[in-house]
Amino acid sequence: MIEMKTFKQYQRFIKEELDSRQKRTVDGWIKEHPDAQQEGHPNAVAISNHVIPRGSHKVTIPFEDDGQAVAHPEVEKHLRSHGYSIDNYKKGTVRDKYNRQVSIGKVLQKTKAEDSVKNSFLNDPNRRGARQSSKGLSVTITRQPHQIAGMSTGQGWTSCVDMKCGFEKRYLKDEVREGTHVAYLHHVDDPDMKKPIARVALKPYRSEDGKSTILRPEDQVYGDSPDAFKRNVDAWAEKHFPIDKNKIYLKNKKVYDDGSEQVIGDADSIRNHPKKDIRRMFFYNSNKKVTPKHIDDGLNDEDWMVRHHAVLHANATRANVEKALKDEQPLVQYAANSKLRDMEKTRGK
């Protein structure tokens, strides 16, 4: 879904903003709301009016680089298989078995790493983005209709919601009208985000009682950013849109799902919810908080689809699978067999 570009390609590719025809299309979505250009669609304003100043459509916060950079999984796997442990991925160093600091680049060369692994290290957006931090960055969260609709159009990246050719672009109208916000990472001397470095969409989640809406960023970040960018946005959303522990929040079904959780709230409350659809959502792979204990409990659910989702979750253990193999529902047994084959393949690599 994401296509990375070199910095030179990025500079040539970027158009800075939607073209006039695209802007007219977006303006048609908000024609009933004359203030939407300055403040955002009323639904978006209602969500974030307590944090974005009146008469504005955005808020800018300093980018805080926490100094962390998560290693690319293929790079880390290769290094560990040769006896090296990550020392400082951001600086490109590891420790050998004698605890000596060694360059990752030299180790990859010495251990004859595949070109794909070398390229994953050299072109890792986390490391490239981490180097950008020294140039002075800011994070701006906006609800401006053009900047929502153009989150992947005319940018230094592309995605399935590209307004021109994205195969999921049909969602953009509802992204604007349902209250999606977008966080952009950009240089401090580019306050209007004409040439952003990266972005992540914040999607609306409505409480089950319909009384409140919170924003939470998707897992998928587009562009060339350090891992700290997503952590900055996560922290902002959690601070300004805290969850009520007595409530469950459901993701707006009209906006595009880019892989984040469908339901947010207390794990036990979701897991034991009277609605089977919500119990099923708990075991979607997008919910990374699921534990083997949750899965074991889920395999006792009266709804076979809950049991089916539970055994297929990424965190299912062999014990979970063996339990599911004894399920009375053939389709749960089939799912368990499929999961077992995947486990065997992974162990054989």
C-alpha positions as CSV (number, residue, x, y, z in Angstrom):
1,M,0.0,0.0,0.0
2,I,2.9,2.3,0.7
3,E,5.6,3.3,-1.8
4,M,8.7,5.0,-0.5
5,K,10.8,7.4,-2.6
6,T,14.3,8.8,-2.4
7,F,14.6,12.4,-1.1
8,K,15.3,13.7,-4.7
9,Q,12.3,11.8,-6.0
10,Y,10.3,13.2,-3.2
11,Q,11.2,16.7,-4.1
12,R,10.3,16.2,-7.8
13,F,7.1,14.3,-7.0
14,I,5.5,16.6,-4.5
15,K,2.8,19.0,-5.8
16,E,2.4,20.8,-2.4
17,E,-1.4,20.7,-2.5
18,L,-4.5,19.4,-4.3
19,D,-5.1,20.7,-7.8
20,S,-8.0,23.1,-8.5
21,R,-10.3,20.4,-9.7
22,Q,-9.7,18.3,-6.6
23,K,-10.2,21.3,-4.4
24,R,-13.6,22.0,-6.1
25,T,-14.6,18.4,-5.4
26,V,-13.8,18.7,-1.7
27,D,-15.5,22.1,-1.6
28,G,-18.6,20.3,-2.9
29,W,-18.6,18.0,0.1
30,I,-18.7,20.9,2.5
31,K,-20.8,23.5,0.6
32,E,-23.4,23.6,3.3
33,H,-20.8,24.7,5.9
34,P,-19.2,28.1,4.9
35,D,-16.8,28.0,7.9
36,A,-15.5,24.5,7.1
37,Q,-12.5,25.8,5.1
38,Q,-11.2,27.8,8.1
39,E,-12.3,25.5,10.9
40,G,-13.1,22.0,9.5
41,H,-16.3,20.2,9.0
42,P,-18.7,20.7,12.0
43,N,-18.5,17.0,12.9
44,A,-14.7,17.4,13.2
45,V,-15.0,20.6,15.1
46,A,-17.4,19.0,17.6
47,I,-14.7,16.3,18.3
48,S,-11.7,18.5,18.8
49,N,-13.0,22.0,19.7
50,H,-11.6,21.6,23.2
51,V,-8.1,21.4,22.0
52,I,-8.0,23.3,18.6
53,P,-8.6,27.0,19.1
54,R,-11.8,28.5,17.8
55,G,-11.5,29.9,14.3
56,S,-8.6,27.6,13.5
57,H,-8.4,24.1,12.0
58,K,-5.1,23.0,13.4
59,V,-2.8,22.8,16.4
60,T,1.0,22.5,16.3
61,I,3.2,20.8,18.9
62,P,7.0,20.5,19.1
63,F,8.3,17.2,17.8
64,E,10.0,15.4,20.7
65,D,12.6,13.0,19.6
66,D,12.9,10.4,22.4
67,G,16.1,9.0,20.9
68,Q,14.5,5.6,20.1
69,A,14.5,3.8,16.8
70,V,13.1,0.3,16.4
71,A,15.2,-2.0,14.3
72,H,13.8,-3.3,11.0
73,P,12.7,-6.9,11.9
74,E,14.7,-8.5,9.0
75,V,17.8,-6.6,9.9
76,E,17.5,-7.5,13.6
77,K,16.8,-11.2,12.7
78,H,19.9,-11.4,10.6
79,L,22.1,-9.7,13.2
80,R,20.9,-11.9,16.1
81,S,21.3,-15.1,14.0
82,H,25.0,-14.1,13.8
83,G,25.5,-13.4,17.4
84,Y,25.1,-9.6,17.5
85,S,22.7,-7.6,19.6
86,I,21.4,-4.1,18.8
87,D,23.3,-1.4,20.6
88,N,22.0,1.8,19.0
89,Y,20.0,1.3,15.9
90,K,19.6,5.0,15.3
91,K,23.4,5.4,15.2
92,G,23.9,2.1,13.4
93,T,25.8,0.1,16.0
94,V,25.6,-3.4,17.5
95,R,27.5,-5.4,20.2
96,D,29.4,-8.5,19.4
97,K,29.8,-11.5,21.7
98,Y,32.8,-9.7,23.4
99,N,30.5,-6.7,24.0
100,R,32.5,-4.6,21.5
101,Q,30.6,-1.9,19.6
102,V,30.6,-2.6,15.9
103,S,29.0,-0.9,12.9
104,I,25.9,-2.5,11.6
105,G,26.9,-1.8,8.0
106,K,30.2,-3.6,8.4
107,V,28.6,-6.5,10.1
108,L,26.1,-6.9,7.3
109,Q,29.0,-6.9,4.8
110,K,31.1,-9.3,6.8
111,T,28.2,-11.8,7.3
112,K,27.2,-11.6,3.6
113,A,23.7,-10.4,4.3
114,E,21.3,-10.6,1.4
115,D,20.9,-7.4,-0.6
116,S,17.3,-7.2,0.6
117,V,18.5,-7.0,4.2
118,K,21.2,-4.5,3.4
119,N,18.7,-2.3,1.6
120,S,16.2,-2.6,4.5
121,F,18.9,-1.2,6.8
122,L,20.2,1.5,4.4
123,N,16.8,2.7,3.4
124,D,15.0,2.2,6.7
125,P,12.6,5.2,7.0
126,N,13.0,5.1,10.8
127,R,16.7,5.8,10.5
128,R,16.4,8.3,7.7
129,G,13.6,10.0,9.6
130,A,15.6,10.0,12.8
131,R,18.3,12.0,11.0
132,Q,15.7,14.5,9.9
133,S,15.1,15.4,13.6
134,S,18.2,17.5,13.8
135,K,16.8,19.9,11.3
136,G,14.0,21.1,13.5
137,L,10.6,19.4,13.2
138,S,7.0,20.1,14.3
139,V,3.8,18.0,14.4
140,T,0.6,19.6,13.2
141,I,-2.8,18.0,13.8
142,T,-5.4,19.3,11.4
143,R,-9.1,18.9,10.4
144,Q,-8.9,21.2,7.4
145,P,-10.9,19.5,4.5
146,H,-8.3,19.9,1.8
147,Q,-5.6,18.6,4.1
148,I,-7.7,15.6,5.1
149,A,-8.7,14.7,1.5
150,G,-5.1,15.3,0.4
151,M,-3.5,13.2,3.0
152,S,-2.0,10.9,0.3
153,T,-2.4,13.1,-2.8
154,G,0.5,15.1,-4.2
155,Q,2.7,14.0,-1.3
156,G,6.0,12.4,-1.0
157,W,4.2,9.1,-0.5
158,T,1.1,7.4,-1.9
159,S,-1.6,5.1,-0.6
160,C,-4.9,3.6,-1.5
161,V,-6.7,6.8,-0.6
162,D,-4.8,8.9,-3.2
163,M,-7.6,11.2,-4.5
164,K,-6.5,10.6,-8.1
165,C,-6.0,6.9,-8.4
166,G,-6.4,5.2,-5.0
167,F,-8.7,2.2,-5.0
168,E,-10.1,3.3,-1.7
169,K,-10.5,7.0,-2.5
170,R,-14.3,6.7,-2.2
171,Y,-13.8,6.9,1.6
172,L,-12.3,10.5,1.4
173,K,-15.7,12.2,1.5
174,D,-16.6,10.5,4.7
175,E,-13.1,11.1,6.2
176,V,-13.8,14.8,5.8
177,R,-17.5,14.7,7.0
178,E,-17.1,12.1,9.8
179,G,-14.3,13.8,11.7
180,T,-11.0,12.2,10.7
181,H,-8.0,14.4,11.6
182,V,-4.5,14.1,10.1
183,A,-1.2,14.6,11.9
184,Y,1.6,15.8,9.7
185,L,5.3,15.8,10.5
186,H,7.0,18.8,8.9
187,H,9.9,21.3,9.2
188,V,9.4,24.2,11.6
189,D,9.9,26.6,8.7
190,D,7.0,25.0,6.8
191,P,4.0,25.8,9.1
192,D,1.4,25.4,6.4
193,M,2.7,21.8,5.7
194,K,3.4,22.5,2.0
195,K,6.1,19.8,2.0
196,P,5.3,17.4,4.9
197,I,7.7,14.6,5.8
198,A,5.1,12.1,7.0
199,R,1.5,11.7,8.1
200,V,-0.8,9.5,10.1
201,A,-4.6,9.7,10.2
202,L,-6.5,10.0,13.4
203,K,-9.8,8.2,13.2
204,P,-13.0,8.9,15.2
205,Y,-14.2,6.3,17.8
206,R,-17.7,6.8,19.2
207,S,-18.6,5.6,22.6
208,E,-21.3,2.9,22.6
209,D,-23.7,5.2,24.5
210,G,-23.2,7.8,21.8
211,K,-22.2,10.6,24.2
212,S,-18.6,11.1,23.3
213,T,-16.0,10.7,20.5
214,I,-12.3,10.2,20.8
215,L,-9.5,10.2,18.2
216,R,-6.9,7.6,17.9
217,P,-4.1,7.3,15.2
218,E,-3.9,4.4,12.8
219,D,-1.0,2.1,13.1
220,Q,0.1,2.9,9.5
221,V,2.4,5.9,9.1
222,Y,3.2,7.2,5.6
223,G,6.3,9.0,4.6
224,D,9.8,9.2,6.0
225,S,9.6,9.5,9.8
226,P,11.3,8.4,12.9
227,D,9.3,6.1,15.2
228,A,9.0,8.9,17.7
229,F,6.6,10.7,15.4
230,K,3.9,8.1,16.0
231,R,4.7,8.1,19.7
232,N,4.2,11.9,19.7
233,V,0.8,11.6,18.1
234,D,-0.2,8.7,20.3
235,A,0.7,10.7,23.4
236,W,-1.2,13.8,22.1
237,A,-4.4,11.7,21.4
238,E,-4.3,9.9,24.8
239,K,-3.8,13.2,26.6
240,H,-6.6,15.2,24.9
241,F,-9.0,12.3,24.3
242,P,-8.7,10.0,27.3
243,I,-11.0,7.0,27.4
244,D,-13.6,6.6,30.1
245,K,-12.8,3.2,31.6
246,N,-16.5,2.5,32.0
247,K,-17.1,2.9,28.2
248,I,-16.4,1.0,25.0
249,Y,-15.5,3.0,21.8
250,L,-16.3,1.8,18.3
251,K,-14.4,2.9,15.2
252,N,-16.5,4.9,12.8
253,K,-17.5,2.4,10.1
254,K,-17.8,5.1,7.4
255,V,-14.0,5.9,7.4
256,Y,-11.3,3.8,5.9
257,D,-9.8,1.2,8.2
258,D,-6.0,1.2,7.9
259,G,-5.4,-1.6,10.3
260,S,-6.0,-0.1,13.8
261,E,-8.3,-1.5,16.5
262,Q,-12.0,-1.7,15.8
263,V,-13.0,-1.4,19.4
264,I,-11.3,0.4,22.3
265,G,-11.9,0.0,26.0
266,D,-11.4,-2.3,29.0
267,A,-10.3,-5.7,27.7
268,D,-12.5,-7.7,30.0
269,S,-15.5,-5.5,29.2
270,I,-15.0,-6.1,25.5
271,R,-14.2,-9.7,25.8
272,N,-17.4,-10.4,27.8
273,H,-19.7,-8.0,25.9
274,P,-23.2,-9.2,25.3
275,K,-23.0,-8.4,21.6
276,K,-21.1,-11.1,19.7
277,D,-19.9,-8.8,17.0
278,I,-18.0,-6.8,19.6
279,R,-16.6,-9.9,21.1
280,R,-15.4,-10.9,17.7
281,M,-13.7,-7.5,17.1
282,F,-11.7,-8.1,20.2
283,F,-9.8,-10.9,18.5
284,Y,-9.1,-9.1,15.2
285,N,-5.3,-9.1,14.6
286,S,-5.3,-5.3,14.8
287,N,-5.8,-5.7,18.6
288,K,-2.2,-6.4,19.7
289,K,-3.2,-6.4,23.4
290,V,-4.8,-9.9,23.1
291,T,-2.9,-12.4,25.3
292,P,-2.9,-16.2,25.2
293,K,-5.2,-16.1,28.3
294,H,-7.7,-14.0,26.4
295,I,-7.5,-16.4,23.6
296,D,-8.1,-19.4,25.9
297,D,-11.2,-17.6,27.3
298,G,-12.3,-16.8,23.8
299,L,-12.2,-20.4,22.8
300,N,-15.0,-21.1,25.4
301,D,-17.3,-18.5,23.8
302,E,-20.7,-19.6,22.8
303,D,-20.3,-18.0,19.4
304,W,-18.2,-20.1,17.0
305,M,-17.1,-17.1,15.1
306,V,-15.5,-15.6,18.3
307,R,-13.7,-18.9,18.8
308,H,-12.6,-18.9,15.1
309,H,-11.1,-15.4,15.4
310,A,-9.5,-16.2,18.7
311,V,-7.5,-19.2,17.4
312,L,-6.4,-17.2,14.3
313,H,-5.0,-14.3,16.3
314,A,-1.3,-13.7,15.9
315,N,-0.7,-14.2,19.6
316,A,-2.3,-17.7,19.8
317,T,0.0,-20.3,21.3
318,R,0.3,-24.0,20.5
319,A,-1.8,-24.7,23.6
320,N,-4.5,-22.5,22.3
321,V,-4.4,-24.2,18.9
322,E,-4.5,-27.7,20.5
323,K,-7.6,-26.7,22.4
324,A,-9.3,-25.3,19.3
325,L,-8.5,-28.6,17.4
326,K,-11.0,-30.2,19.8
327,D,-13.8,-27.7,19.1
328,E,-17.2,-29.0,18.1
329,Q,-17.4,-26.6,15.1
330,P,-15.6,-28.0,12.0
331,L,-14.7,-24.5,10.8
332,V,-12.9,-23.7,14.1
333,Q,-11.0,-27.0,13.8
334,Y,-10.1,-26.0,10.2
335,A,-8.8,-22.7,11.4
336,A,-6.8,-24.4,14.1
337,N,-5.2,-26.7,11.6
338,S,-4.4,-23.8,9.4
339,K,-2.8,-22.0,12.3
340,L,-0.8,-25.1,13.2
341,R,0.6,-25.4,9.7
342,D,1.7,-21.8,9.8
343,M,3.4,-22.4,13.2
344,E,5.2,-25.4,11.7
345,K,6.4,-23.4,8.7
346,T,7.7,-20.6,10.9
347,R,9.5,-23.0,13.2
348,G,11.1,-24.7,10.1
349,K,12.6,-21.5,8.8
